[in-house]
Amino acid sequence: MTVIEPAATTAPVPPLAARATAIGGSPVRDILAVTARPEVINFAGGLPAPELFDAAGIAAAYRDVLAEEPARALQYSTTEGEPALRTALAARTAVRGLPTEPDDVLVTTGSQQALSLLATALLEPGDTVLVESPCYLAALQAFAFAGARVLAVPGDEDGIDPEALDTLVARERPKLLYTVPTFQNPTGRTLPAERRAAVARVAATRGLWIVEDDPYGELRFEGERVPWIASLEGAGDRTVLLGSFSKVMAPGLRLGWLRAPAALRRACAVAKQAADLHTPTVNQLAAARYLADRDLDAHVARVASVYRERRDAMLAGIGDALPAGSTWTRPEGGMFLWARLPEPYDTTALLRGVVEHGVAYVPGAPFYAGTPEASTMRLCFVTQTPDEIAEGLRRLASGLRG
């Protein structure tokens, strides 16, 4: 029998994967940790207002499911998702203008997981991904972890410039375009219908996947709904639509979904089997029960009404809070407002001093795939009352003055 003698010295363990050390954590999460003090009015978070959760309705759905079918609710489920929930999601999608069958839907553990699954299923290291400028931060992380080369598409206050997109696709041959076209995070802007149609044409003629992320689209305060890119001519066989209950029901449920062409959806299901096998059964059944017994659309309308008041409060006071020469968006829905201060303001450098005045925002720089605009910031308007927003803007003005 071989005897292994004690080593004279202890060898180090093998190193972490390069991607684990090359990709940093979320600057937004880091900022939230710094600004968690209760006295800070926090415009930095991207959190829905907790006092508006339908806690009683969600609790009733869990009680009913656990009382009536506990064995099923506490058991393993299929990777694709519980049939009752997929049926309900397909129906909600179809009534909004995109014909959808339950088998078109894959339930995910939050729509953030959908991004990771798509990166696994579509991207090889070195593949090119196109994104908006600025872009949802967690998407940049997901694509970076996949080893992708991420490029920003030029745009303006309305979003992506389709002509610039066409030029970039022709030159760089990317695998996919990632976009949040409705009430975008971080800017709050909405891509107009004619640009959506032009983006669909570019994808059809050049050969491109579109990942259309829509976590905020139901939170509309004013204006007319703009159709999904996925519903437009030429886009159906190459667009993945992502949805989530995080902003309209509760983020703690961790329930999202993707609607994708069959081959890509199957590849994502295989990737999900390797990731977590399936999304928690009890959460899926409770959500399906909630959709069957409650009026989610009426709940969302109530939430949107409150959010509109809070948006209006921020719009009413932001002009006095920011330096002369600043500009900002006027979102028709969602959760965020984007501001640009005049040069040479640097919102990252200014943040610590602003927090000392009892208010916080997210600097804009981390949201850029390319050269960041140092004078930008994201403000979330949904988690404070109008009076708190007014006070927060007063503190912001003081903090920016130093």
C-alpha positions, 0 to 999 in steps of 0.5 A: 500500500502506498503511503503519502507522506506529509508534505514539507510545504503546502501547495496552493490550490489551482487558481480561479478561472480567468473570467472570475477574476477579470469580471468585477462585481456590480458597481450598483450593488456596491453602491447600494451597500454603501447607501443602505443607511436608513437616513439616506434617500436612495435614488440609486436602487432599481427596486420596486416599491415594497409597500405596493406588493400584493402581499395578501394575494401572493400569500393566499396563492401560496396557501392555496397551492400548499393546501391543495397540492402539496406533493406537487408543489414541493416536488421536482418539476420539468425544466421548461416550467410548470404547464399551468404557468406556461399556459398563463404566460402564453395567454398574456403574451398573445393578448398583447399582440404576439401569438404564443403557445405554452411550448414557446415559453421557458420559465427561468429563475428571474429574467437575469437567468435567461440572459445567462442561458442565452449567453451559454446557448449562443456565444463562443468566446470572442463572439461579438455582441451589440448593446445599447449605449448606455446598457443594462449593467447586468447584461454587460456582466453576463456577456462578459462572463461568456467571453464575448466582445461587447460593442455599443451601437451609436444612438440618441435620445430615442435609442438605437440608430438603425443606420448605425446598427446596419453599418456595425452589423455589416462590419463586425458580424455580431451574433446578437443585439441586446436591447431593452426598447421600452422604458430602458434601464438606465435611461427610461427611454422608449425606442419608437415604432419606426426604429423597431421596424428598422431594427427588425429589418437589419436583423432579417437582412444581415442575419442577427439574433435580437434579445428583446428584454421587457421587464418594465413594459407593463408599467406605462403611465402615459402614451400608447403602447409600442409593439414588441420587436418580436411581433414585427415582420421579419423578426419572429424567427430571430427574436428572443423576448424576455419577461419577468414578474419582478417589477409587476408582482414581486422580485423575491419570487425570482420568476422570469421567462423567455419566448424563443424559436424552438431550436434556441429554446431547446438549447436554453433548456439544456443549459438550464438543466445544467444550471439549476434543473428547474425554477422552484415549483412552488413559486411557479404554481403560486404565480399561476394560481395568482394569475387565475384568481387575481387581476394582475392587470388591475394591480399593475395599473394601481402600481403604475398610477403611484409610480406616475405620481413619483415620476412627476414629483422627480420631474417637478424638482430635478431642474432646481436640483441639477446644475445649469445646463443639465438635461434629463429624460422624461420617461413614459413609464418604468422606474428610471430617469437619466440625467446628464450634467454639463462638463466637467462634472464627474458623477462618480467622483461626486457621489461620496460627497453627495451621500454625506448629504443624505441622498444617493444616485448611480453614476452613469459610467458603469452602464457603458460598454464603450467610453463612458460619459462621466457626467451622467447619472441614473435616478430611480423614482419609484421607491420614495413618496413625492415628499421624500423625492422633493427632500432628496432632490433638495439634498442632491442640489446641496451635495452637487454644490459641495 
